[in-house]
Amino acid sequence: MKILAHRGWWLEPHEKNSEVAFKRAFENGFGVETDTRDQNGVLKIAHDMPVGDEVMDLDYFLALHKSCVGSGTIAMNIKADGLQKALRASLDRAGIADLFCFDMAVPDALGYFNQGFVTYTRHSELEPVPPYYDRAQGVWLDAFYSDWITPDVIQKHRDAGKQVALVSPELHGRDHAAAWDAWGDLNGDDISICTDLPHLAAEKWG
């Protein structure tokens, strides 16, 4: 099971998507889930619209990842349309290949497929039929309202040849314990978990 620290391994909410949270995750061998959008033509690490000059550049984030031996996979949440060429240029400059993209607008996803990005579609209560399922390499498996994701649901995607990223319930304000118990026997390089509790996930699946 690959572990993706949600917006880095943060200990206080203000650390989300910060250098200290990313370094803590990378130095402990975790991957991260984070967000990118553009500001005045520059890609930034930002969940919401970036304001001011203090928002981290994507290139700086990628350099942090590169500098930490053992850094895990990057799950890049795409927050704006039309970023494909700029993102490809940043990844090529940094020499980063262990990254997948997800959550872009459905029409915008075509650009990621056409430019060869590893791209995940989303399956959730809101998307019971994941768009572009035949073209996606993986599935971002989310549960906004209840713990509906069973091992059988996960296995069907794996049997279809898809990688799977599980969204842990605490990201939506629910306790993680029941879902983690249900997923406890899952493992393999084709499956990951996005969590605010990467240290506990490492104890369970590490």
Secondary structure by P-SEA (a helix, b strand, c coil): ccccccccccccccccccaaaaaaaaaabbbbbbbbbbcccccccccccccccccccaaaaaaaaaacccccccccccccccaaaaaaaaaaaacccccccccccccaaaaaaaaccbbbbbbcccccccccccccccccccccccccccaaaaaaaaaabbbbbbbccccccccaaaaaaaacccccccbbbbcccaaaaaaacc
